[in-house]
Amino acid sequence: MREKLARFMIGRNGSDQLTRFISIVVCLALVLSLFLNSDAQLAIWFLAIVGAIYVYFRVFSRNVAKRRQENANFLRATASVRGYFRGLRERWVQRRDYRFFRCPSCRTLLRVPRGKGKIRVVCRKCGTSFIRNT
């Protein structure tokens, strides 16, 4: 069975970041439709079904070049938002080893090691120095 599915998917687009994003939006819309009145519920449910059909269209599409271009446009449009959340995640992972400060003049995020006491931090971008306790 697994081999048959693998053979069927040869030459098809499959799942990419845009497809996964639309799938999450569809699931959230379906959950939201549970809490609304009948007219709004029907409208959101209909949009969720249309989104689910579009997800299946993208997954099974043989026009891989067109789907790849759509995914690239999506990634380009959402790059700043994804970068912001990636930075938050990295700071959360490194929070035990490093302290993060913003430069008072240019607002650049600076990382310094924890446990060094009062140190002079020099911004690599603008050269401003300031003293902080780590």
Accessible surface in RSA format (square Angstrom, percent):
REM  Atomic radii and reference values for relative SASA: ProtOr
REM  Chains: A
REM  Algorithm: Lee & Richards
REM  Probe-radius: 1.40
REM  Slices: 20
REM RES _ NUM      All-atoms   Total-Side   Main-Chain    Non-polar    All polar
REM                ABS   REL    ABS   REL    ABS   REL    ABS   REL    ABS   REL
RES MET A   1   180.57  93.5 149.13  98.7  31.43  74.8 130.37 110.8  50.20  66.5
RES ARG A   2   203.08  85.3 194.27  99.0   8.81  21.0  71.87  98.2 131.21  79.5
RES GLU A   3   113.54  65.2 110.34  83.5   3.20   7.6  56.20 108.7  57.34  46.8
RES LYS A   4   137.15  66.9 130.99  80.4   6.16  14.7  75.73  68.2  61.41  65.4
RES LEU A   5   107.17  59.7 103.17  73.8   4.00  10.0 106.51  74.8   0.66   1.8
RES ALA A   6    61.02  56.1  48.51  74.9  12.50  28.4  56.83  80.0   4.18  11.1
RES ARG A   7   155.81  65.4 142.21  72.5  13.59  32.4  65.32  89.3  90.49  54.8
RES PHE A   8    97.03  48.5  87.60  54.3   9.42  24.5  96.30  58.4   0.72   2.1
RES MET A   9    48.35  25.0  41.00  27.1   7.35  17.5  39.71  33.8   8.64  11.5
RES ILE A  10   122.80  69.9 111.32  82.9  11.48  27.7 118.05  85.0   4.75  12.9
RES GLY A  11    44.12  54.4   0.00   N/A  44.12  54.4  31.94  87.7  12.18  27.3
RES ARG A  12    49.12  20.6  32.94  16.8  16.17  38.5   0.00   0.0  49.12  29.8
RES ASN A  13    30.68  21.2   8.43   8.1  22.25  53.6   0.25   0.6  30.43  29.4
RES GLY A  14    14.04  17.3   0.00   N/A  14.04  17.3  14.04  38.5   0.00   0.0
RES SER A  15    69.75  58.9  41.60  55.5  28.15  64.8  35.78  76.2  33.97  47.6
RES ASP A  16    18.70  13.1  16.79  16.7   1.91   4.5  17.10  40.2   1.60   1.6
RES GLN A  17    79.56  44.5  76.50  55.9   3.06   7.3  24.21  51.5  55.35  42.0
RES LEU A  18    23.83  13.3  23.83  17.1   0.00   0.0  23.83  16.7   0.00   0.0
RES THR A  19     3.63   2.6   3.63   3.7   0.00   0.0   3.63   4.9   0.00   0.0
RES ARG A  20   128.31  53.9 126.89  64.7   1.42   3.4  58.87  80.5  69.44  42.1
RES PHE A  21   102.05  51.1  99.31  61.5   2.74   7.1 101.39  61.5   0.66   1.9
RES ILE A  22    29.09  16.6  28.77  21.4   0.32   0.8  29.09  20.9   0.00   0.0
RES SER A  23    39.17  33.1  36.20  48.3   2.98   6.9  30.15  64.2   9.02  12.6
RES ILE A  24   103.80  59.1 101.96  76.0   1.84   4.4 103.72  74.7   0.08   0.2
RES VAL A  25    70.71  46.5  69.93  63.3   0.79   1.9  70.18  61.0   0.53   1.5
RES VAL A  26    14.97   9.9  14.58  13.2   0.39   1.0  14.97  13.0   0.00   0.0
RES CYS A  27    75.70  57.3  73.81  82.3   1.89   4.4  23.96  60.7  51.74  55.8
RES LEU A  28   114.86  64.0 111.15  79.5   3.72   9.3 111.48  78.3   3.38   9.1
RES ALA A  29    20.91  19.2  17.19  26.5   3.72   8.5  20.38  28.7   0.53   1.4
RES LEU A  30    61.25  34.1  58.82  42.1   2.42   6.1  59.12  41.5   2.13   5.7
RES VAL A  31    80.53  53.0  80.30  72.7   0.22   0.5  80.53  70.0   0.00   0.0
RES LEU A  32    90.46  50.4  88.14  63.1   2.32   5.8  90.23  63.4   0.23   0.6
RES SER A  33     3.33   2.8   3.33   4.4   0.00   0.0   0.00   0.0   3.33   4.7
RES LEU A  34   126.21  70.3  99.73  71.4  26.48  66.6 100.04  70.3  26.18  70.4
RES PHE A  35   157.37  78.7 124.55  77.1  32.82  85.4 131.35  79.6  26.02  74.5
RES LEU A  36    66.20  36.9  49.31  35.3  16.89  42.4  54.06  38.0  12.13  32.7
RES ASN A  37   107.82  74.4  91.48  88.4  16.35  39.4  43.83 105.5  64.00  61.9
RES SER A  38    83.50  70.6  73.05  97.5  10.45  24.1  47.73 101.6  35.77  50.1
RES ASP A  39   119.58  83.8 110.90 110.4   8.68  20.5  33.52  78.9  86.06  85.8
RES ALA A  40    39.26  36.1  31.58  48.7   7.68  17.5  38.54  54.3   0.72   1.9
RES GLN A  41    64.80  36.2  64.80  47.4   0.00   0.0   8.09  17.2  56.70  43.0
RES LEU A  42   119.21  66.4 117.08  83.8   2.13   5.4 119.10  83.6   0.11   0.3
RES ALA A  43    54.66  50.3  45.40  70.1   9.26  21.1  53.76  75.7   0.90   2.4
RES ILE A  44    37.14  21.1  37.11  27.6   0.03   0.1  37.14  26.7   0.00   0.0
RES TRP A  45   122.32  49.1 122.32  59.2   0.00   0.0 101.84  54.3  20.48  33.2
RES PHE A  46   122.86  61.5 122.86  76.1   0.00   0.0 122.86  74.5   0.00   0.0
RES LEU A  47   118.26  65.9 110.35  78.9   7.91  19.9 110.68  77.7   7.58  20.4
RES ALA A  48     2.41   2.2   0.00   0.0   2.41   5.5   2.31   3.2   0.10   0.3
RES ILE A  49    61.35  34.9  61.35  45.7   0.00   0.0  61.35  44.2   0.00   0.0
RES VAL A  50    70.50  46.4  69.84  63.2   0.66   1.6  70.29  61.1   0.21   0.6
RES GLY A  51    14.16  17.5   0.00   N/A  14.16  17.5  13.95  38.3   0.21   0.5
RES ALA A  52    27.59  25.4  25.79  39.8   1.80   4.1  27.59  38.9   0.00   0.0
RES ILE A  53   112.41  64.0 110.44  82.3   1.97   4.7 111.54  80.3   0.86   2.3
RES TYR A  54    81.04  37.8  78.57  44.7   2.48   6.4  65.41  49.2  15.64  19.3
RES VAL A  55    17.73  11.7  17.73  16.1   0.00   0.0  17.73  15.4   0.00   0.0
RES TYR A  56   138.23  64.5 137.49  78.2   0.74   1.9  89.53  67.3  48.70  60.0
RES PHE A  57   105.04  52.6  95.11  58.9   9.93  25.8 103.82  62.9   1.22   3.5
RES ARG A  58     0.00   0.0   0.00   0.0   0.00   0.0   0.00   0.0   0.00   0.0
RES VAL A  59    26.41  17.4  26.41  23.9   0.00   0.0  26.41  22.9   0.00   0.0
RES PHE A  60    78.13  39.1  72.52  44.9   5.60  14.6  73.01  44.3   5.11  14.6
RES SER A  61    11.09   9.4   3.14   4.2   7.95  18.3   8.13  17.3   2.96   4.1
RES ARG A  62   151.82  63.7 128.71  65.6  23.12  55.0  57.34  78.4  94.49  57.3
RES ASN A  63    80.60  55.6  71.49  69.1   9.11  21.9  25.77  62.0  54.83  53.0
RES VAL A  64    41.24  27.1  38.73  35.1   2.50   6.0  38.73  33.7   2.50   6.8
RES ALA A  65    75.74  69.6  63.72  98.3  12.03  27.4  67.32  94.8   8.42  22.3
RES LYS A  66   111.58  54.4 105.87  65.0   5.71  13.6  54.51  49.1  57.07  60.8
RES ARG A  67    15.45   6.5  15.45   7.9   0.00   0.0   0.00   0.0  15.45   9.4
RES ARG A  68   160.17  67.2 156.57  79.8   3.60   8.6  61.70  84.3  98.47  59.7
RES GLN A  69    97.82  54.7  95.38  69.7   2.44   5.8  39.28  83.6  58.54  44.4
RES GLU A  70    42.29  24.3  37.64  28.5   4.65  11.1  25.84  50.0  16.45  13.4
RES ASN A  71    17.56  12.1  17.56  17.0   0.00   0.0   0.79   1.9  16.77  16.2
RES ALA A  72    37.17  34.2  31.78  49.1   5.39  12.3  35.16  49.5   2.01   5.3
RES ASN A  73    69.68  48.0  64.61  62.4   5.07  12.2  25.61  61.6  44.07  42.6
RES PHE A  74    35.64  17.8  29.06  18.0   6.58  17.1  35.01  21.2   0.62   1.8
RES LEU A  75    45.99  25.6  45.28  32.4   0.71   1.8  45.56  32.0   0.43   1.1
RES ARG A  76   155.61  65.3 135.88  69.3  19.73  47.0  76.22 104.2  79.39  48.1
RES ALA A  77    83.34  76.6  46.34  71.5  37.00  84.2  58.22  82.0  25.12  66.6
RES THR A  78    34.72  24.7  34.29  34.8   0.44   1.0  34.72  46.6   0.00   0.0
RES ALA A  79    49.88  45.9  42.13  65.0   7.76  17.6  42.94  60.5   6.94  18.4
RES SER A  80    90.49  76.5  70.41  94.0  20.08  46.3  60.06 127.9  30.44  42.6
RES VAL A  81    86.64  57.0  83.40  75.5   3.25   7.8  86.64  75.3   0.00   0.0
RES ARG A  82    89.07  37.4  82.82  42.2   6.25  14.9  51.26  70.1  37.81  22.9
RES GLY A  83    28.21  34.8   0.00   N/A  28.21  34.8  18.75  51.5   9.45  21.2
RES TYR A  84   131.95  61.6 120.05  68.3  11.91  31.0  92.61  69.6  39.35  48.5
RES PHE A  85   120.64  60.4 115.79  71.7   4.86  12.6 116.14  70.4   4.51  12.9
RES ARG A  86   122.83  51.6 116.98  59.6   5.86  13.9  45.71  62.5  77.12  46.7
RES GLY A  87    21.47  26.5   0.00   N/A  21.47  26.5  20.77  57.0   0.69   1.6
RES LEU A  88    68.19  38.0  63.59  45.5   4.59  11.5  63.83  44.8   4.35  11.7
RES ARG A  89   158.37  66.5 152.27  77.6   6.10  14.5  57.90  79.1 100.47  60.9
RES GLU A  90    83.86  48.1  82.08  62.1   1.79   4.3  23.49  45.4  60.37  49.3
RES ARG A  91    58.73  24.7  56.71  28.9   2.03   4.8  18.67  25.5  40.07  24.3
RES TRP A  92   162.47  65.2 158.78  76.9   3.69   8.7 139.21  74.2  23.26  37.7
RES VAL A  93    98.51  64.8  77.27  70.0  21.24  51.2  80.99  70.4  17.52  47.5
RES GLN A  94    52.38  29.3  50.45  36.9   1.94   4.6  13.87  29.5  38.52  29.2
RES ARG A  95    82.94  34.8  80.53  41.1   2.41   5.7  33.35  45.6  49.60  30.1
RES ARG A  96   184.62  77.5 165.17  84.2  19.45  46.3  62.70  85.7 121.92  73.9
RES ASP A  97    94.93  66.5  85.36  85.0   9.57  22.6  17.91  42.2  77.02  76.8
RES TYR A  98    65.38  30.5  64.42  36.7   0.96   2.5  23.95  18.0  41.43  51.1
RES ARG A  99    78.74  33.1  77.14  39.3   1.59   3.8   4.54   6.2  74.19  45.0
RES PHE A 100    51.82  25.9  29.11  18.0  22.72  59.1  29.11  17.6  22.72  65.0
RES PHE A 101    21.59  10.8  17.21  10.7   4.37  11.4  21.59  13.1   0.00   0.0
RES ARG A 102   106.86  44.9  96.01  48.9  10.85  25.8  24.53  33.5  82.34  49.9
RES CYS A 103     0.00   0.0   0.00   0.0   0.00   0.0   0.00   0.0   0.00   0.0
RES PRO A 104    75.34  54.9  45.18  41.2  30.16 109.6  51.29  42.3  24.05 149.4
RES SER A 105    74.30  62.8  37.44  50.0  36.86  84.9  45.00  95.8  29.31  41.1
RES CYS A 106    40.75  30.8  16.83  18.8  23.93  56.2  24.21  61.3  16.55  17.8
RES ARG A 107   148.06  62.2 142.54  72.7   5.51  13.1  60.44  82.6  87.62  53.1
RES THR A 108    39.12  27.8  31.42  31.9   7.70  18.3  37.45  50.3   1.67   2.5
RES LEU A 109    57.70  32.1  40.07  28.7  17.63  44.3  40.07  28.1  17.63  47.4
RES LEU A 110     5.99   3.3   5.87   4.2   0.12   0.3   5.99   4.2   0.00   0.0
RES ARG A 111   114.65  48.1  91.95  46.9  22.70  54.0  18.36  25.1  96.29  58.4
RES VAL A 112    13.34   8.8  13.17  11.9   0.18   0.4  13.34  11.6   0.00   0.0
RES PRO A 113    57.68  42.0  57.68  52.6   0.00   0.0  57.68  47.6   0.00   0.0
RES ARG A 114   104.55  43.9  89.05  45.4  15.50  36.9  26.22  35.8  78.33  47.5
RES GLY A 115    69.31  85.5   0.00   N/A  69.31  85.5  37.46 102.8  31.85  71.3
RES LYS A 116   128.75  62.8 102.74  63.0  26.01  61.9  51.86  46.7  76.89  81.9
RES GLY A 117    34.75  42.9   0.00   N/A  34.75  42.9  31.07  85.3   3.68   8.2
RES LYS A 118   161.88  79.0 131.59  80.7  30.29  72.1  75.78  68.2  86.09  91.7
RES ILE A 119    45.62  26.0  39.43  29.4   6.20  14.9  45.62  32.9   0.00   0.0
RES ARG A 120   162.25  68.1 136.02  69.3  26.23  62.5  41.13  56.2 121.12  73.4
RES VAL A 121     7.81   5.1   4.66   4.2   3.15   7.6   7.81   6.8   0.00   0.0
RES VAL A 122    72.79  47.9  57.02  51.6  15.77  38.0  57.02  49.5  15.77  42.8
RES CYS A 123     1.86   1.4   0.00   0.0   1.86   4.4   0.00   0.0   1.86   2.0
RES ARG A 124   203.23  85.3 166.82  85.0  36.41  86.7  82.84 113.2 120.39  73.0
RES LYS A 125   154.74  75.5 117.80  72.3  36.93  87.9  77.41  69.7  77.32  82.4
RES CYS A 126    61.92  46.8  24.53  27.4  37.39  87.9  33.17  84.0  28.75  31.0
RES GLY A 127    49.30  60.8   0.00   N/A  49.30  60.8  26.86  73.7  22.44  50.3
RES THR A 128    46.31  32.9  37.79  38.3   8.51  20.3  32.91  44.2  13.40  20.3
RES SER A 129    52.67  44.5  29.98  40.0  22.69  52.3   3.24   6.9  49.43  69.3
RES PHE A 130    20.44  10.2  12.94   8.0   7.50  19.5  20.44  12.4   0.00   0.0
RES ILE A 131   109.92  62.6  92.82  69.2  17.10  41.2  92.82  66.8  17.10  46.4
RES ARG A 132    90.61  38.0  87.45  44.6   3.16   7.5  21.14  28.9  69.47  42.1
RES ASN A 133    92.80  64.0  83.50  80.7   9.30  22.4  19.82  47.7  72.98  70.5
RES THR A 134    19.23  13.7   0.00   0.0  19.23  45.8  11.30  15.2   7.93  12.0
END  Absolute sums over single chains surface
CHAIN  1 A    10265.1       8833.9       1431.2       6417.4       3847.6
END  Absolute sums over all chains
TOTAL         10265.1       8833.9       1431.2       6417.4       3847.6
